[in-house]
Every structure is written in C-alpha cells, then in structure tokens.
Amino acid sequence: MSYQMAADMLERRGVPLKAIADIVYILQSAYYPELTDEECLTSVQAVLTKREVQYTLMTGVALDELAERKLLPQPLQAVMEADESLYGADETLALGITGVYGMIGLTGFGYLDKIKLGIIGDLNDKKGMIHVFLDDLVAGIAAAASARIAHRHEGAKVYPHDFSPE
C-alpha cells in the first residue's frame, strides 16, 4: 500500500483529507494560535505515510465494504449493520493509529470518539453506508495528526534540567 492509495481510499469513502485537517485545526488551534490549515493538512498526510496506518485503514474499510455488500458471516453481519455499541473492535483498530504519536493521541481519540466532530459525525450518522470502522479510523488519524503537531511545536515549554547529584 502507499500514501496515495490510503488518501484515495478515504476520498472514495467520502472523506477528503481537508475534512480531517479541519478537525486537527480545531483540536490544536487553541494551543497554537498561529497554526495554519496547511500545517494541519501536512500532519494528516504525514500520518498517512506510515505503513501501519495504511494497513489499519485498509483493514477497516474492507470490513465496512464487505458489510455493505452483506458478505460477512452472521452474527458479525448483523452486528455491523446495527453498529452495535458494545462491538469495540472498531475502536481497538483505530487505537493502533493513535499510538503512533504517543499518549496525547489516545486522549484526542477518546474526545473525538465521544463528540463525533466534523466528518466523524457525518460518517457515524450516514444512512445507506456502513462506516463502523471508518468513523473511528478517521478519528484516529485526526488524533494522531493532532498529537504530531503537539510534539513538533517549536513553542513547547522546555524545562530546566540538572543532572548533578544532590
């Protein structure tokens, strides 16, 4: 798989990268007022260059699409069609993406999974398509891209250190 295949897969499923970048901006702009839309998009693109993210995305989208075509075995098919709240495998898969940039990605994901910001809510509420995995994967990508910005920010506080024994 490649970055372009991952980006194309998202676009095909109705998720433009800019929609993910918009979420990243909302998450990080309060901490970094000079943050630009371009930096957010660059961060989303950087997350999508990671092969483990690409493979996770491919797996989740494949399961959503198989469920749409009614090709999963029962009772998994029924669970996917109902978007069963206790299913949890969708969140578990997305958590693999959040870990790419540390614990801040995990907390960002939890927040996004709860409030369903932007395109995440659109995917969650869309009728006629199954996005059991995709809404969580998009939240994971946004959370990881947000964490990447936090880790790379030049204005991050540097604490003094003293390595001399007391």
C-alpha positions in Angstrom: 0.0 0.0 0.0 1.1 3.6 -0.3 0.2 7.1 0.9 -1.7 7.7 -2.3 -3.7 4.5 -2.0 -4.7 5.5 1.5 -5.7 9.0 0.5 -7.7 7.7 -2.5 -9.4 5.1 -0.2 -10.5 7.9 2.1 -11.7 10.0 -0.8 -13.6 7.1 -2.3 -15.4 6.6 1.0 -16.3 10.3 1.2 -13.5 11.6 3.4 -11.4 14.4 1.9 -8.1 14.9 3.7 -9.1 18.5 4.3 -12.1 17.4 6.4 -9.6 15.5 8.7 -7.3 18.5 8.7 -10.2 20.7 9.8 -10.6 18.5 12.9 -6.9 18.7 13.6 -7.1 22.5 13.4 -10.0 22.6 15.9 -8.1 20.3 18.3 -4.8 22.2 18.2 -5.5 25.9 17.4 -6.4 26.7 20.9 -2.9 25.8 22.0 -1.1 27.2 18.9 -3.0 30.3 17.6 -0.6 30.6 14.7 -1.4 27.2 13.4 -2.4 27.1 9.7 -4.7 24.9 7.8 -1.7 23.9 5.7 0.2 22.6 8.7 -2.8 20.5 9.7 -3.1 19.0 6.3 0.6 18.3 6.2 0.3 16.5 9.5 -2.6 14.4 8.3 -0.6 13.5 5.2 2.4 12.5 7.4 0.3 10.2 9.4 -1.0 8.6 6.2 2.6 7.9 5.0 3.0 5.4 7.9 2.5 1.9 6.6 0.9 0.6 9.8 -1.7 3.4 9.4 -2.3 2.4 5.8 -2.7 -1.3 6.7 -5.1 -0.4 9.5 -7.2 1.8 7.2 -7.2 -0.9 4.5 -8.5 -3.5 7.0 -11.3 -1.3 8.5 -12.5 0.0 5.2 -12.5 -3.6 3.8 -14.7 -4.8 6.7 -17.1 -1.8 6.2 -17.4 -2.5 2.5 -17.9 -6.3 3.0 -20.7 -5.5 5.4 -22.3 -3.1 2.9 -22.3 -6.0 0.4 -23.7 -8.4 3.1 -20.7 -10.7 2.7 -19.8 -11.1 6.4 -20.8 -14.2 8.3 -23.6 -14.0 10.9 -23.8 -12.7 13.5 -20.9 -10.3 12.6 -23.0 -9.1 9.6 -25.9 -8.1 11.9 -23.5 -6.5 14.5 -22.0 -4.4 11.7 -25.4 -3.4 10.3 -26.6 -2.3 13.7 -23.3 -0.6 14.6 -23.5 -2.3 17.9 -22.3 0.0 20.7 -20.5 -2.8 22.5 -18.7 -4.2 19.5 -15.4 -2.3 20.2 -13.2 -3.8 17.5 -13.5 -0.6 15.5 -12.1 1.5 18.4 -9.5 -1.1 19.1 -8.3 -1.0 15.5 -8.2 2.8 15.5 -6.2 2.9 18.7 -3.3 1.4 16.8 -3.2 4.7 14.8 -3.3 6.9 17.8 -0.3 5.3 19.4 2.0 6.4 16.5 2.5 9.8 18.3 2.1 8.9 21.9 -0.5 9.1 24.7 -1.8 12.5 23.6 -3.1 10.7 20.5 -5.1 8.4 22.8 -6.7 11.2 24.7 -7.5 13.1 21.5 -9.1 9.9 20.1 -11.3 9.4 23.1 -12.5 13.0 22.9 -13.3 12.7 19.1 -15.0 9.3 19.6 -17.3 10.8 22.2 -18.2 14.1 20.4 -18.0 12.9 16.8 -16.6 16.2 15.5 -17.0 17.2 11.8 -16.7 14.4 9.2 -16.6 11.8 12.0 -20.2 12.6 13.0 -21.2 12.7 9.3 -19.8 9.2 8.8 -21.4 7.9 12.0 -24.8 9.2 11.0 -24.8 8.4 7.3 -27.6 6.2 6.2 -27.2 3.6 3.4 -23.5 3.0 4.0 -21.7 1.2 6.8 -18.9 3.2 8.5 -18.5 1.1 11.7 -14.7 1.3 11.2 -14.2 4.4 9.1 -15.5 6.9 11.6 -13.1 5.6 14.2 -10.2 5.3 11.8 -10.7 9.0 10.8 -10.8 10.0 14.5 -7.6 8.0 15.0 -5.9 9.7 12.0 -7.0 13.2 13.3 -5.9 12.4 16.8 -2.5 11.2 15.6 -2.1 14.2 13.3 -3.0 16.5 16.2 -0.5 14.8 18.5 2.2 15.1 15.8 1.7 18.8 15.8 1.8 19.0 19.6 5.1 17.0 19.6 6.7 19.1 16.9 5.6 22.6 18.1 8.6 24.9 18.5 6.9 26.8 21.3 6.7 23.7 23.5 8.0 24.6 27.0 11.5 23.4 27.8 12.1 22.6 31.4 15.5 23.2 33.1 17.4 20.2 34.0 20.1 19.5 36.5 21.9 16.2 36.3 24.2 16.9 39.3 23.6 14.6 42.3 22.3 16.3 45.5 
